Amino acid sequence: GENVEQHPSTLSVQEGDSAVIKCTYSDSASNYFPWYKQELGKRPQLIIDIRSNVGEKKDQRIAVTLNKTAKHFSLHITETQPEDSAVYFCAASRDSWGKLQFGAGTQVVVTP
Amino acid sequence: NAGVTQTPKFQVLKTGQSMTLQCAQDMNHNSMYWYRQDPGMGLRLIYYSASEGTTDKGEVPNGYNVSRLNKREFSLRLESAAPSQTSVYFCASSEAGVNTEAFFGQGTRLTVV
């Protein structure tokens, strides 16, 4: 089955700097790659997603890139703010009914 | 419009006790899921239901059973709780037929002593 690896497990950045989280996946048939943000004690919420027919997608300060050949995708957060502090999860899916395989998560801490 | 609602929010069980976690969604989604979240391990799929009347095992199904009661409701049952089942449990739902956003419930924090 699908295996998703996520790095780093923790990431500390200064406010205003950029943060990058990287994920690799094993199943070349995976075609949907969402990113979820989970604040402490809260539910995971989708922040951005990308499909395999697209190489890059951007939404304000957040962008995701996908390299299908290398089977990896990355989340980029620019101009980080304290409210960006959270755990971020990448995921991959090959099924049309949305069964997701998650990475282990990255704890992002933005320090003022 | 409540989205995905889970009950209870917190639960403490003794080893060997049984309980059912309830989940309901009001978004008319076909697909529903149960995940467990443990530190450093992300979210792991326990069971899923692609549509009403069907259920399938996920990555970590041992010790659990599920019921898709109707399109809205998907319950998770622990028949004989074990300390290894101490975790945060999330129910989620999504549309079927296309890969799209999964909406999560608020989670159930379960402790087995």
HADDOCK unambig.tbl for C-alpha pairs under 7 A between the chains (distance, minus, plus):
assign (segid A and resid 32 and name CA) (segid B and resid 99 and name CA) 6.38 0.50 0.50
assign (segid A and resid 42 and name CA) (segid B and resid 106 and name CA) 6.44 0.50 0.50
assign (segid A and resid 43 and name CA) (segid B and resid 104 and name CA) 6.18 0.50 0.50
assign (segid A and resid 43 and name CA) (segid B and resid 105 and name CA) 6.50 0.50 0.50
assign (segid A and resid 43 and name CA) (segid B and resid 106 and name CA) 5.13 0.50 0.50
assign (segid A and resid 43 and name CA) (segid B and resid 107 and name CA) 6.62 0.50 0.50
assign (segid A and resid 44 and name CA) (segid B and resid 104 and name CA) 6.49 0.50 0.50
assign (segid A and resid 46 and name CA) (segid B and resid 101 and name CA) 6.66 0.50 0.50
assign (segid A and resid 96 and name CA) (segid B and resid 96 and name CA) 6.42 0.50 0.50
assign (segid A and resid 96 and name CA) (segid B and resid 97 and name CA) 4.91 0.50 0.50
assign (segid A and resid 96 and name CA) (segid B and resid 98 and name CA) 4.90 0.50 0.50
assign (segid A and resid 96 and name CA) (segid B and resid 99 and name CA) 5.33 0.50 0.50
assign (segid A and resid 97 and name CA) (segid B and resid 31 and name CA) 6.38 0.50 0.50
assign (segid A and resid 97 and name CA) (segid B and resid 50 and name CA) 6.01 0.50 0.50
assign (segid A and resid 97 and name CA) (segid B and resid 96 and name CA) 4.45 0.50 0.50
assign (segid A and resid 97 and name CA) (segid B and resid 97 and name CA) 5.47 0.50 0.50
assign (segid A and resid 97 and name CA) (segid B and resid 98 and name CA) 6.37 0.50 0.50
assign (segid A and resid 97 and name CA) (segid B and resid 99 and name CA) 6.45 0.50 0.50
assign (segid A and resid 98 and name CA) (segid B and resid 94 and name CA) 6.93 0.50 0.50
assign (segid A and resid 98 and name CA) (segid B and resid 96 and name CA) 6.95 0.50 0.50
assign (segid A and resid 98 and name CA) (segid B and resid 99 and name CA) 5.13 0.50 0.50
assign (segid A and resid 98 and name CA) (segid B and resid 100 and name CA) 6.77 0.50 0.50
assign (segid A and resid 102 and name CA) (segid B and resid 42 and name CA) 6.20 0.50 0.50
assign (segid A and resid 102 and name CA) (segid B and resid 43 and name CA) 5.88 0.50 0.50
assign (segid A and resid 103 and name CA) (segid B and resid 42 and name CA) 5.83 0.50 0.50
assign (segid A and resid 104 and name CA) (segid B and resid 40 and name CA) 5.69 0.50 0.50
assign (segid A and resid 104 and name CA) (segid B and resid 41 and name CA) 4.64 0.50 0.50
assign (segid A and resid 104 and name CA) (segid B and resid 42 and name CA) 3.92 0.50 0.50
assign (segid A and resid 105 and name CA) (segid B and resid 42 and name CA) 5.59 0.50 0.50
